[in-house]
Amino acid sequence: MESDIIKTSQGDLVISFLGHASLMLSWNDKIIHVDPVSCEADYKMLPGADMILITHDHDDHLDVNAVHCIKTAAAKVVGTPGVEKQLHGIVVMKNGETRTVDGLKIEAVAAYNIKHMRAPGMPFHPKGIGNGYVVTFGDKRVYFAGDTENIPEMKELKDIDIAFLPMNLPYTMTPEMVADAVRAFRPKILYPYHQGETDTARLADLLKAEKGIEVRIRKMK
């Protein structure tokens, strides 16, 4: 697995890039999985989760089999009301809610389409269904956007150290939309993910003049 190490005030945050929207994080003796999906990794070979974050119930983000592979008896699963229909007994969070779960502050951010539609009036991701999450690790705030476009709620975020933003068509954002959002809320490190066949070099070019924003490209198709 490709991994990056981020220094925090309470120890190293290790981010492992599994693929698409699936991530694994290790911090302060906790293992946190984000949107685990079986086709992105052999979850039987990965460490059991202390926490699992699921942004919404589409099958490239919610895989019940993958969850069961890594879910320990004490693990907390955080998800939307739609996720709760498939995984009972989870911590349900709605857009705009903030909770502390197992010692981690988690903020649920709206995630939805404003432009890209399945058909007129039918967005791929309707408002109020999916979450992004801002999770605080010591002095670092990490934003996992889920499936969304450059919505007002994203642009209003403050003090984001690391942002994972989706960039694949037609479901989420173009490089131009990602750049527009990033210029508004200015994360220190940007990882495009859920990128499909979108040209990540285009995003890097759009943001090359933005001081204080580092674009990191990883294998996250």
N, C-alpha and C positions, 0 to 999 in steps of 0.2 A: 504494500500500500504506500502511496505517496502521502507524506505528512508534512505539516508545518508546525513549528513551535512558536507560540506567542507568549511573551513574558507578561505575567500579571503580578499584582501586589500579593497574591496568595499562591504563588507557584506557577509552574509552566502549564499553559493550555496547549495540548497537542491535538491538532485537527487532522484527521485522516480522511482522504477524499476517496470514497468508494465508487461513486459514479452517479450521474444524473442529479437527483436531489438527495441522495443518500450520503450521510456523513457520520463519522464516529468521533467523539471528543473525549479526551481524558483530562481531568483536572481535579486536583485536591482529593485524590483517591476515589473519584467518581467516574463512571463511564456513562456518557450520554450519547444515545443514538438519535439521529434525525431522519425521519421518513425512510425507515428500513424497507428495502425491496429485494427479494431473493435473487433476481437476475443481476443485481449490482455487486453481490458479494456472497461468499459462502458463510452465512451467519452461524452455522454450527461450529465454525472454526474461530469465531470472534468472541471477545470477552462478553460475559453477561452484562446486561444493562442495569444501572441504578436508576436511570430515567430514559424515557423514550418520548420524543416530541414528534407529533404527527400533525402536519399542516392542514390536511383535508382528506377526503375519502376517495379520491381518484386512485386507481390501482397502481399508478406509478409513484405513489406516495404512501399508500396504505396497503401493506401486504400482511395479512393476518398470520400466515405461516412464518414469515420472517420475524414478526413480533414474538411469536411463541418460542422461536429458537433462542432469543436473547433475553426474554423476560424472566427475571428472577422473582422469587417470592416477595421480596421487598421492593421491587421496582415500581416507580411511579410512571404511569403513562398519561401524557397530557395531550388532549386533542379537542376537536370541535364536537358540537352536538351530533353531526353526521358520523364522525368517527365512533362516537359512543354507541351508535346503533350496532356496530360490528364488534366492538370491544367494550363489554360492560364493565362498570366499576372504575372507569378512568377519571382523571381530573378533567372536568369539562371547562373550557374557557371560551368565551365569546369575544368578538371584536371589542377592543377598548378596555378589557379587564386586566388587572394586575394582581398576581398572587405570588406568594413565596411558597415554593414546593421543594421539600427536602433541602431547605437552606438556600435555594437558588431563587432570586427574583426573576419572574417571568412576566413579560408584558405581551399581550395578544394584540397584534396590529391587523387591521383589515387587509384583505388580499382579494382583488377582483379585477375584472376587465372593464375598461371604459371605451375601448375601440374595437377590439377583435371579437367577432361574433360567429357562432355556429350558423345563425340565420338572423335576419333582421329582428332586433329586440331580444335576442337570445345569446348573451355573452357566454364564452367558454367557462368562465368562473363568475357566477353572479355575486353581487355584493351581499355580505352577511353570512356566507357559507364557509369560506376558508379563512385561516389565520396565517399571518407571519408571526414570528416570536422574536422579541428582544430579550436576551438572557444576559444577566450580569455575572461575570466571573471575576471576583475581586474588584479591580479598578477598570476592567474592560467590559464594554457593552457590545454584544455580538447580535447581529440582526440576520435571521433566517427568513427570507421574504416569502417563501412558498410560491404559489402560482399567482402572479399579479402583474399589473402594469404600473406605470409611473403615476400612481394615484395621489391625491392630496394628503392622505394620512401618512404616506411614505415621505413625502417632501417635508412634512412637519416634524420629523424625527430630529432629536438633538443628541449630540455627544455620542455618536456611534463610532466605535473604534474599528469594527470589522463588519462588512456587509456581504451577504450572499444574495445576489439578485439574479432572477431567471431571465434567460435570453434565448427563447426559441419560438419560432413562428409555426403556425398562427396563434399559438396558445397564450404566449406571454408578451415579452418585449422585444423590440428591435434594438440594435446597438444605440441608435439615436435616442430611444426612450430611456434606456438605462443611463446614458450620459446626462440626459435632462434631469433625471431624478437625483443622480449623484451630485450634480452641481448645486442642487438645492440643499441636501442634507449632509453632504461632505463627509463621508466616512474616511477614516485614515487608510484603511485597506479595503479594496473591493475585489471580491471573487465573483466573476460571473459563473453561474452554475445552471443545471437544467438547460444546457445550451444547444442540444441537438446539433444541427449542421450550420448554425449561425457562425459567421466569421468573427472570431474573438479578436483578431487583429484589427478589425474595424473599430471596435470599442476602444482598444488601446490607443489607436490613432486619434480618436475623438477626444480622449482625455489626457493626451500627452502634455498639454500645456497647463494642466491643472496642478498647481503646486499643493503639496500636502495630501494628495490622493495617490496611493500606490495601487496599480492594477496588477493583480496576480492571476495568471492563467493556469488552470490545472485541468486535468482530464476529467471532465464532468458531463459527458454527453448523455 
